[in-house]
Amino acid sequence: MGPFGLTSQIRRAAVSIPANIAEGKGRGSYAEVARFARIALGSAYELDTLLEIAAELDFPGSPQIPDVRQRLTSLVRQLSTFIQSRCA
């Protein structure tokens, strides 16, 4: 495990994104879907920050971090667009 449990924090944030999307979908209403999508978006931003810290600390697997962060940026855009379409 890395300093300060960073590896477990990264895993928790990564798992939280799809888990919140699924929970919102299971709630049934557009308002709940959007609410849980916002929570997922917060987890995505948290994950991005944790990955930035991991890269700065030269964690094992650091060479893959830029690719993961690029994919995460795409996911953030998709979630943001989804949220805006549900709240408009």
Biopython code that builds the backbone (N, CA, C, O; Angstrom):
import numpy as np
from Bio.PDB.StructureBuilder import StructureBuilder

atoms = [
    (1, "MET", "N", (0.859, -1.175, 0.000)),
    (1, "MET", "CA", (0.000, 0.000, 0.000)),
    (1, "MET", "C", (0.898, 1.229, 0.000)),
    (1, "MET", "O", (2.012, 1.190, 0.524)),
    (2, "GLY", "N", (0.430, 2.284, -0.569)),
    (2, "GLY", "CA", (1.222, 3.498, -0.660)),
    (2, "GLY", "C", (1.084, 4.356, 0.582)),
    (2, "GLY", "O", (0.370, 4.011, 1.523)),
    (3, "PRO", "N", (1.783, 5.482, 0.565)),
    (3, "PRO", "CA", (1.674, 6.380, 1.706)),
    (3, "PRO", "C", (0.231, 6.846, 1.895)),
    (3, "PRO", "O", (-0.489, 7.128, 0.938)),
    (4, "PHE", "N", (-0.162, 6.914, 3.172)),
    (4, "PHE", "CA", (-1.482, 7.419, 3.545)),
    (4, "PHE", "C", (-2.618, 6.597, 2.948)),
    (4, "PHE", "O", (-3.733, 7.103, 2.822)),
    (5, "GLY", "N", (-2.365, 5.339, 2.574)),
    (5, "GLY", "CA", (-3.414, 4.511, 2.015)),
    (5, "GLY", "C", (-3.905, 5.000, 0.659)),
    (5, "GLY", "O", (-5.067, 4.799, 0.305)),
    (6, "LEU", "N", (-3.019, 5.642, -0.097)),
    (6, "LEU", "CA", (-3.410, 6.244, -1.373)),
    (6, "LEU", "C", (-3.976, 5.215, -2.348)),
    (6, "LEU", "O", (-4.926, 5.501, -3.078)),
    (7, "THR", "N", (-3.398, 4.033, -2.358)),
    (7, "THR", "CA", (-3.894, 2.993, -3.267)),
    (7, "THR", "C", (-5.351, 2.648, -2.964)),
    (7, "THR", "O", (-6.165, 2.530, -3.880)),
    (8, "SER", "N", (-5.679, 2.488, -1.691)),
    (8, "SER", "CA", (-7.060, 2.155, -1.342)),
    (8, "SER", "C", (-7.994, 3.330, -1.619)),
    (8, "SER", "O", (-9.146, 3.120, -1.998)),
    (9, "GLN", "N", (-7.521, 4.558, -1.439)),
    (9, "GLN", "CA", (-8.349, 5.723, -1.753)),
    (9, "GLN", "C", (-8.641, 5.787, -3.251)),
    (9, "GLN", "O", (-9.753, 6.117, -3.663)),
    (10, "ILE", "N", (-7.627, 5.465, -4.063)),
    (10, "ILE", "CA", (-7.813, 5.460, -5.519)),
    (10, "ILE", "C", (-8.843, 4.409, -5.905)),
    (10, "ILE", "O", (-9.739, 4.677, -6.706)),
    (11, "ARG", "N", (-8.720, 3.231, -5.343)),
    (11, "ARG", "CA", (-9.684, 2.158, -5.647)),
    (11, "ARG", "C", (-11.092, 2.540, -5.231)),
    (11, "ARG", "O", (-12.042, 2.326, -5.985)),
    (12, "ARG", "N", (-11.236, 3.107, -4.031)),
    (12, "ARG", "CA", (-12.553, 3.483, -3.530)),
    (12, "ARG", "C", (-13.195, 4.537, -4.435)),
    (12, "ARG", "O", (-14.377, 4.431, -4.764)),
    (13, "ALA", "N", (-12.428, 5.551, -4.839)),
    (13, "ALA", "CA", (-12.971, 6.597, -5.711)),
    (13, "ALA", "C", (-13.346, 6.019, -7.072)),
    (13, "ALA", "O", (-14.379, 6.376, -7.637)),
    (14, "ALA", "N", (-12.505, 5.121, -7.600)),
    (14, "ALA", "CA", (-12.779, 4.524, -8.908)),
    (14, "ALA", "C", (-14.047, 3.673, -8.887)),
    (14, "ALA", "O", (-14.832, 3.709, -9.834)),
    (15, "VAL", "N", (-14.249, 2.917, -7.827)),
    (15, "VAL", "CA", (-15.433, 2.069, -7.696)),
    (15, "VAL", "C", (-16.679, 2.918, -7.457)),
    (15, "VAL", "O", (-17.774, 2.551, -7.885)),
    (16, "SER", "N", (-16.518, 4.035, -6.785)),
    (16, "SER", "CA", (-17.640, 4.903, -6.445)),
    (16, "SER", "C", (-18.323, 5.487, -7.688)),
    (16, "SER", "O", (-19.532, 5.716, -7.677)),
    (17, "ILE", "N", (-17.568, 5.724, -8.739)),
    (17, "ILE", "CA", (-18.142, 6.350, -9.941)),
    (17, "ILE", "C", (-19.252, 5.484, -10.546)),
    (17, "ILE", "O", (-20.394, 5.939, -10.614)),
    (18, "PRO", "N", (-18.962, 4.257, -10.986)),
    (18, "PRO", "CA", (-20.043, 3.457, -11.576)),
    (18, "PRO", "C", (-21.093, 3.034, -10.554)),
    (18, "PRO", "O", (-22.259, 2.853, -10.903)),
    (19, "ALA", "N", (-20.683, 2.874, -9.280)),
    (19, "ALA", "CA", (-21.650, 2.478, -8.255)),
    (19, "ALA", "C", (-22.714, 3.561, -8.073)),
    (19, "ALA", "O", (-23.895, 3.246, -7.929)),
    (20, "ASN", "N", (-22.313, 4.816, -8.077)),
    (20, "ASN", "CA", (-23.285, 5.901, -7.925)),
    (20, "ASN", "C", (-24.159, 6.052, -9.157)),
    (20, "ASN", "O", (-25.349, 6.344, -9.042)),
    (21, "ILE", "N", (-23.584, 5.859, -10.322)),
    (21, "ILE", "CA", (-24.394, 5.911, -11.550)),
    (21, "ILE", "C", (-25.462, 4.822, -11.496)),
    (21, "ILE", "O", (-26.627, 5.074, -11.805)),
    (22, "ALA", "N", (-25.069, 3.624, -11.105)),
    (22, "ALA", "CA", (-26.020, 2.512, -11.018)),
    (22, "ALA", "C", (-27.082, 2.776, -9.957)),
    (22, "ALA", "O", (-28.261, 2.494, -10.172)),
    (23, "GLU", "N", (-26.667, 3.318, -8.813)),
    (23, "GLU", "CA", (-27.648, 3.592, -7.765)),
    (23, "GLU", "C", (-28.667, 4.630, -8.223)),
    (23, "GLU", "O", (-29.864, 4.481, -7.975)),
    (24, "GLY", "N", (-28.196, 5.675, -8.888)),
    (24, "GLY", "CA", (-29.117, 6.685, -9.407)),
    (24, "GLY", "C", (-30.085, 6.098, -10.411)),
    (24, "GLY", "O", (-31.275, 6.412, -10.390)),
    (25, "LYS", "N", (-29.582, 5.250, -11.289)),
    (25, "LYS", "CA", (-30.434, 4.602, -12.288)),
    (25, "LYS", "C", (-31.493, 3.751, -11.608)),
    (25, "LYS", "O", (-32.639, 3.693, -12.055)),
    (26, "GLY", "N", (-31.105, 3.099, -10.537)),
    (26, "GLY", "CA", (-32.037, 2.242, -9.812)),
    (26, "GLY", "C", (-33.117, 3.000, -9.065)),
    (26, "GLY", "O", (-34.147, 2.424, -8.715)),
    (27, "ARG", "N", (-32.901, 4.269, -8.819)),
    (27, "ARG", "CA", (-33.887, 5.070, -8.093)),
    (27, "ARG", "C", (-35.091, 5.427, -8.946)),
    (27, "ARG", "O", (-36.182, 5.659, -8.426)),
    (28, "GLY", "N", (-34.893, 5.472, -10.259)),
    (28, "GLY", "CA", (-36.039, 5.637, -11.151)),
    (28, "GLY", "C", (-36.369, 7.042, -11.601)),
    (28, "GLY", "O", (-36.783, 7.221, -12.746)),
    (29, "SER", "N", (-36.207, 8.046, -10.762)),
    (29, "SER", "CA", (-36.610, 9.391, -11.181)),
    (29, "SER", "C", (-35.434, 10.133, -11.814)),
    (29, "SER", "O", (-34.274, 9.873, -11.494)),
    (30, "TYR", "N", (-35.752, 11.054, -12.710)),
    (30, "TYR", "CA", (-34.706, 11.855, -13.354)),
    (30, "TYR", "C", (-33.914, 12.654, -12.317)),
    (30, "TYR", "O", (-32.695, 12.788, -12.428)),
    (31, "ALA", "N", (-34.608, 13.178, -11.318)),
    (31, "ALA", "CA", (-33.938, 13.972, -10.282)),
    (31, "ALA", "C", (-32.914, 13.133, -9.527)),
    (31, "ALA", "O", (-31.811, 13.601, -9.243)),
    (32, "GLU", "N", (-33.277, 11.890, -9.199)),
    (32, "GLU", "CA", (-32.353, 11.010, -8.483)),
    (32, "GLU", "C", (-31.188, 10.585, -9.370)),
    (32, "GLU", "O", (-30.050, 10.503, -8.909)),
    (33, "VAL", "N", (-31.470, 10.317, -10.631)),
    (33, "VAL", "CA", (-30.399, 9.965, -11.568)),
    (33, "VAL", "C", (-29.394, 11.101, -11.638)),
    (33, "VAL", "O", (-28.187, 10.868, -11.569)),
    (34, "ALA", "N", (-29.883, 12.331, -11.773)),
    (34, "ALA", "CA", (-29.003, 13.497, -11.857)),
    (34, "ALA", "C", (-28.246, 13.700, -10.550)),
    (34, "ALA", "O", (-27.061, 14.035, -10.564)),
    (35, "ARG", "N", (-28.922, 13.500, -9.423)),
    (35, "ARG", "CA", (-28.261, 13.677, -8.121)),
    (35, "ARG", "C", (-27.103, 12.707, -7.952)),
    (35, "ARG", "O", (-26.014, 13.102, -7.536)),
    (36, "PHE", "N", (-27.331, 11.440, -8.273)),
    (36, "PHE", "CA", (-26.267, 10.450, -8.131)),
    (36, "PHE", "C", (-25.190, 10.615, -9.209)),
    (36, "PHE", "O", (-24.035, 10.254, -8.987)),
    (37, "ALA", "N", (-25.556, 11.149, -10.356)),
    (37, "ALA", "CA", (-24.548, 11.458, -11.380)),
    (37, "ALA", "C", (-23.626, 12.562, -10.868)),
    (37, "ALA", "O", (-22.425, 12.540, -11.135)),
    (38, "ARG", "N", (-24.182, 13.527, -10.133)),
    (38, "ARG", "CA", (-23.349, 14.585, -9.535)),
    (38, "ARG", "C", (-22.389, 13.996, -8.502)),
    (38, "ARG", "O", (-21.230, 14.404, -8.419)),
    (39, "ILE", "N", (-22.868, 13.048, -7.727)),
    (39, "ILE", "CA", (-22.000, 12.387, -6.753)),
    (39, "ILE", "C", (-20.888, 11.633, -7.483)),
    (39, "ILE", "O", (-19.731, 11.674, -7.065)),
    (40, "ALA", "N", (-21.235, 10.950, -8.562)),
    (40, "ALA", "CA", (-20.239, 10.237, -9.369)),
    (40, "ALA", "C", (-19.222, 11.217, -9.945)),
    (40, "ALA", "O", (-18.027, 10.924, -9.995)),
    (41, "LEU", "N", (-19.700, 12.376, -10.377)),
    (41, "LEU", "CA", (-18.799, 13.398, -10.917)),
    (41, "LEU", "C", (-17.816, 13.854, -9.837)),
    (41, "LEU", "O", (-16.629, 14.027, -10.113)),
    (42, "GLY", "N", (-18.300, 14.047, -8.622)),
    (42, "GLY", "CA", (-17.408, 14.402, -7.518)),
    (42, "GLY", "C", (-16.357, 13.336, -7.277)),
    (42, "GLY", "O", (-15.199, 13.655, -7.008)),
    (43, "SER", "N", (-16.748, 12.069, -7.369)),
    (43, "SER", "CA", (-15.790, 10.968, -7.211)),
    (43, "SER", "C", (-14.775, 10.960, -8.346)),
    (43, "SER", "O", (-13.610, 10.620, -8.136)),
    (44, "ALA", "N", (-15.208, 11.332, -9.544)),
    (44, "ALA", "CA", (-14.288, 11.395, -10.685)),
    (44, "ALA", "C", (-13.240, 12.484, -10.457)),
    (44, "ALA", "O", (-12.059, 12.280, -10.739)),
    (45, "TYR", "N", (-13.669, 13.633, -9.949)),
    (45, "TYR", "CA", (-12.711, 14.702, -9.641)),
    (45, "TYR", "C", (-11.766, 14.281, -8.518)),
    (45, "TYR", "O", (-10.572, 14.578, -8.552)),
    (46, "GLU", "N", (-12.314, 13.588, -7.529)),
    (46, "GLU", "CA", (-11.477, 13.079, -6.448)),
    (46, "GLU", "C", (-10.442, 12.099, -7.000)),
    (46, "GLU", "O", (-9.266, 12.172, -6.643)),
    (47, "LEU", "N", (-10.872, 11.189, -7.865)),
    (47, "LEU", "CA", (-9.963, 10.216, -8.459)),
    (47, "LEU", "C", (-8.868, 10.916, -9.253)),
    (47, "LEU", "O", (-7.702, 10.531, -9.170)),
    (48, "ASP", "N", (-9.227, 11.932, -10.015)),
    (48, "ASP", "CA", (-8.233, 12.663, -10.792)),
    (48, "ASP", "C", (-7.176, 13.279, -9.876)),
    (48, "ASP", "O", (-5.983, 13.224, -10.174)),
    (49, "THR", "N", (-7.610, 13.856, -8.779)),
    (49, "THR", "CA", (-6.668, 14.449, -7.820)),
    (49, "THR", "C", (-5.760, 13.393, -7.217)),
    (49, "THR", "O", (-4.553, 13.601, -7.099)),
    (50, "LEU", "N", (-6.337, 12.261, -6.835)),
    (50, "LEU", "CA", (-5.545, 11.177, -6.259)),
    (50, "LEU", "C", (-4.522, 10.643, -7.265)),
    (50, "LEU", "O", (-3.393, 10.321, -6.895)),
    (51, "LEU", "N", (-4.917, 10.552, -8.528)),
    (51, "LEU", "CA", (-3.982, 10.093, -9.563)),
    (51, "LEU", "C", (-2.858, 11.104, -9.774)),
    (51, "LEU", "O", (-1.711, 10.723, -10.007)),
    (52, "GLU", "N", (-3.186, 12.380, -9.692)),
    (52, "GLU", "CA", (-2.155, 13.412, -9.808)),
    (52, "GLU", "C", (-1.148, 13.288, -8.661)),
    (52, "GLU", "O", (0.060, 13.392, -8.871)),
    (53, "ILE", "N", (-1.651, 13.069, -7.467)),
    (53, "ILE", "CA", (-0.773, 12.884, -6.306)),
    (53, "ILE", "C", (0.096, 11.638, -6.498)),
    (53, "ILE", "O", (1.301, 11.671, -6.248)),
    (54, "ALA", "N", (-0.521, 10.543, -6.942)),
    (54, "ALA", "CA", (0.228, 9.301, -7.167)),
    (54, "ALA", "C", (1.340, 9.503, -8.186)),
    (54, "ALA", "O", (2.441, 8.983, -8.009)),
    (55, "ALA", "N", (1.068, 10.250, -9.245)),
    (55, "ALA", "CA", (2.090, 10.520, -10.262)),
    (55, "ALA", "C", (3.220, 11.351, -9.663)),
    (55, "ALA", "O", (4.395, 11.091, -9.925)),
    (56, "GLU", "N", (2.863, 12.346, -8.863)),
    (56, "GLU", "CA", (3.880, 13.190, -8.226)),
    (56, "GLU", "C", (4.764, 12.382, -7.278)),
    (56, "GLU", "O", (5.957, 12.655, -7.149)),
    (57, "LEU", "N", (4.172, 11.387, -6.618)),
    (57, "LEU", "CA", (4.923, 10.544, -5.693)),
    (57, "LEU", "C", (5.627, 9.380, -6.400)),
    (57, "LEU", "O", (6.276, 8.554, -5.759)),
    (58, "ASP", "N", (5.490, 9.328, -7.734)),
    (58, "ASP", "CA", (6.119, 8.281, -8.556)),
    (58, "ASP", "C", (5.709, 6.880, -8.094)),
    (58, "ASP", "O", (6.544, 5.995, -7.904)),
    (59, "PHE", "N", (4.400, 6.712, -7.922)),
    (59, "PHE", "CA", (3.831, 5.432, -7.520)),
    (59, "PHE", "C", (4.099, 4.368, -8.574)),
    (59, "PHE", "O", (4.298, 4.684, -9.747)),
    (60, "PRO", "N", (4.103, 3.089, -8.150)),
    (60, "PRO", "CA", (4.156, 2.021, -9.149)),
    (60, "PRO", "C", (2.961, 2.169, -10.095)),
    (60, "PRO", "O", (1.842, 2.431, -9.656)),
    (61, "GLY", "N", (3.204, 2.003, -11.367)),
    (61, "GLY", "CA", (2.141, 2.164, -12.348)),
    (61, "GLY", "C", (2.016, 3.597, -12.836)),
    (61, "GLY", "O", (1.141, 3.904, -13.646)),
    (62, "SER", "N", (2.879, 4.473, -12.353)),
    (62, "SER", "CA", (2.808, 5.885, -12.736)),
    (62, "SER", "C", (2.848, 6.136, -14.241)),
    (62, "SER", "O", (2.213, 7.083, -14.704)),
    (63, "PRO", "N", (3.567, 5.327, -15.025)),
    (63, "PRO", "CA", (3.560, 5.588, -16.474)),
    (63, "PRO", "C", (2.170, 5.490, -17.106)),
    (63, "PRO", "O", (1.926, 6.121, -18.135)),
    (64, "GLN", "N", (1.260, 4.719, -16.520)),
    (64, "GLN", "CA", (-0.092, 4.595, -17.074)),
    (64, "GLN", "C", (-1.013, 5.722, -16.628)),
    (64, "GLN", "O", (-2.086, 5.896, -17.204)),
    (65, "ILE", "N", (-0.627, 6.479, -15.635)),
    (65, "ILE", "CA", (-1.506, 7.497, -15.066)),
    (65, "ILE", "C", (-1.955, 8.537, -16.096)),
    (65, "ILE", "O", (-3.137, 8.879, -16.108)),
    (66, "PRO", "N", (-1.078, 9.056, -16.958)),
    (66, "PRO", "CA", (-1.572, 10.039, -17.938)),
    (66, "PRO", "C", (-2.690, 9.491, -18.832)),
    (66, "PRO", "O", (-3.648, 10.203, -19.132)),
    (67, "ASP", "N", (-2.572, 8.236, -19.255)),
    (67, "ASP", "CA", (-3.625, 7.630, -20.086)),
    (67, "ASP", "C", (-4.929, 7.488, -19.295)),
    (67, "ASP", "O", (-6.010, 7.760, -19.818)),
    (68, "VAL", "N", (-4.824, 7.067, -18.051)),
    (68, "VAL", "CA", (-6.011, 6.908, -17.207)),
    (68, "VAL", "C", (-6.664, 8.267, -16.983)),
    (68, "VAL", "O", (-7.887, 8.391, -17.050)),
    (69, "ARG", "N", (-5.853, 9.279, -16.718)),
    (69, "ARG", "CA", (-6.415, 10.622, -16.486)),
    (69, "ARG", "C", (-7.076, 11.163, -17.750)),
    (69, "ARG", "O", (-8.076, 11.876, -17.666)),
    (70, "GLN", "N", (-6.532, 10.833, -18.916)),
    (70, "GLN", "CA", (-7.157, 11.271, -20.170)),
    (70, "GLN", "C", (-8.529, 10.617, -20.328)),
    (70, "GLN", "O", (-9.490, 11.282, -20.714)),
    (71, "ARG", "N", (-8.626, 9.328, -20.033)),
    (71, "ARG", "CA", (-9.919, 8.630, -20.107)),
    (71, "ARG", "C", (-10.887, 9.187, -19.072)),
    (71, "ARG", "O", (-12.085, 9.300, -19.330)),
    (72, "LEU", "N", (-10.363, 9.534, -17.904)),
    (72, "LEU", "CA", (-11.186, 10.104, -16.844)),
    (72, "LEU", "C", (-11.727, 11.475, -17.264)),
    (72, "LEU", "O", (-12.872, 11.806, -16.958)),
    (73, "THR", "N", (-10.920, 12.266, -17.955)),
    (73, "THR", "CA", (-11.368, 13.563, -18.463)),
    (73, "THR", "C", (-12.539, 13.390, -19.417)),
    (73, "THR", "O", (-13.491, 14.171, -19.390)),
    (74, "SER", "N", (-12.469, 12.374, -20.255)),
    (74, "SER", "CA", (-13.571, 12.080, -21.171)),
    (74, "SER", "C", (-14.833, 11.704, -20.396)),
    (74, "SER", "O", (-15.929, 12.151, -20.733)),
    (75, "LEU", "N", (-14.676, 10.892, -19.369)),
    (75, "LEU", "CA", (-15.816, 10.496, -18.540)),
    (75, "LEU", "C", (-16.433, 11.713, -17.845)),
    (75, "LEU", "O", (-17.657, 11.832, -17.773)),
    (76, "VAL", "N", (-15.594, 12.610, -17.337)),
    (76, "VAL", "CA", (-16.084, 13.819, -16.672)),
    (76, "VAL", "C", (-16.921, 14.649, -17.644)),
    (76, "VAL", "O", (-17.978, 15.162, -17.279)),
    (77, "ARG", "N", (-16.443, 14.779, -18.882)),
    (77, "ARG", "CA", (-17.202, 15.526, -19.896)),
    (77, "ARG", "C", (-18.559, 14.871, -20.145)),
    (77, "ARG", "O", (-19.582, 15.552, -20.220)),
    (78, "GLN", "N", (-18.559, 13.552, -20.272)),
    (78, "GLN", "CA", (-19.811, 12.830, -20.521)),
    (78, "GLN", "C", (-20.778, 12.988, -19.349)),
    (78, "GLN", "O", (-21.965, 13.238, -19.553)),
    (79, "LEU", "N", (-20.278, 12.843, -18.134)),
    (79, "LEU", "CA", (-21.139, 13.002, -16.961)),
    (79, "LEU", "C", (-21.674, 14.426, -16.866)),
    (79, "LEU", "O", (-22.851, 14.626, -16.565)),
    (80, "SER", "N", (-20.826, 15.409, -17.119)),
    (80, "SER", "CA", (-21.257, 16.805, -17.062)),
    (80, "SER", "C", (-22.347, 17.085, -18.087)),
    (80, "SER", "O", (-23.338, 17.748, -17.782)),
    (81, "THR", "N", (-22.163, 16.582, -19.293)),
    (81, "THR", "CA", (-23.167, 16.755, -20.340)),
    (81, "THR", "C", (-24.473, 16.079, -19.944)),
    (81, "THR", "O", (-25.553, 16.639, -20.132)),
    (82, "PHE", "N", (-24.368, 14.879, -19.399)),
    (82, "PHE", "CA", (-25.558, 14.146, -18.957)),
    (82, "PHE", "C", (-26.294, 14.926, -17.885)),
    (82, "PHE", "O", (-27.514, 15.077, -17.949)),
    (83, "ILE", "N", (-25.561, 15.421, -16.903)),
    (83, "ILE", "CA", (-26.178, 16.165, -15.795)),
    (83, "ILE", "C", (-26.864, 17.418, -16.323)),
    (83, "ILE", "O", (-27.991, 17.720, -15.932)),
    (84, "GLN", "N", (-26.193, 18.146, -17.208)),
    (84, "GLN", "CA", (-26.782, 19.366, -17.773)),
    (84, "GLN", "C", (-28.056, 19.042, -18.543)),
    (84, "GLN", "O", (-29.016, 19.812, -18.498)),
    (85, "SER", "N", (-28.078, 17.918, -19.245)),
    (85, "SER", "CA", (-29.271, 17.572, -20.035)),
    (85, "SER", "C", (-30.437, 17.190, -19.127)),
    (85, "SER", "O", (-31.597, 17.367, -19.499)),
    (86, "ARG", "N", (-30.136, 16.667, -17.939)),
    (86, "ARG", "CA", (-31.190, 16.248, -17.004)),
    (86, "ARG", "C", (-31.693, 17.402, -16.136)),
    (86, "ARG", "O", (-32.796, 17.343, -15.591)),
    (87, "CYS", "N", (-30.886, 18.440, -16.015)),
    (87, "CYS", "CA", (-31.237, 19.545, -15.119)),
    (87, "CYS", "C", (-31.723, 20.767, -15.889)),
    (87, "CYS", "O", (-32.090, 21.775, -15.286)),
    (88, "ALA", "N", (-31.728, 20.686, -17.197)),
    (88, "ALA", "CA", (-32.127, 21.848, -17.994)),
    (88, "ALA", "C", (-33.639, 21.958, -18.073)),
    (88, "ALA", "O", (-34.159, 22.879, -18.705)),
]
sb = StructureBuilder()
sb.init_structure("model")
sb.init_model(0)
sb.init_chain("A")
sb.init_seg("    ")
for serial, (resi, resn, name, xyz) in enumerate(atoms, 1):
    if name == "N":
        sb.init_residue(resn, " ", resi, " ")
    sb.init_atom(name, np.array(xyz, "f"), 0.0, 1.0, " ", f" {name:<3s}", serial, name[0])
structure = sb.get_structure()
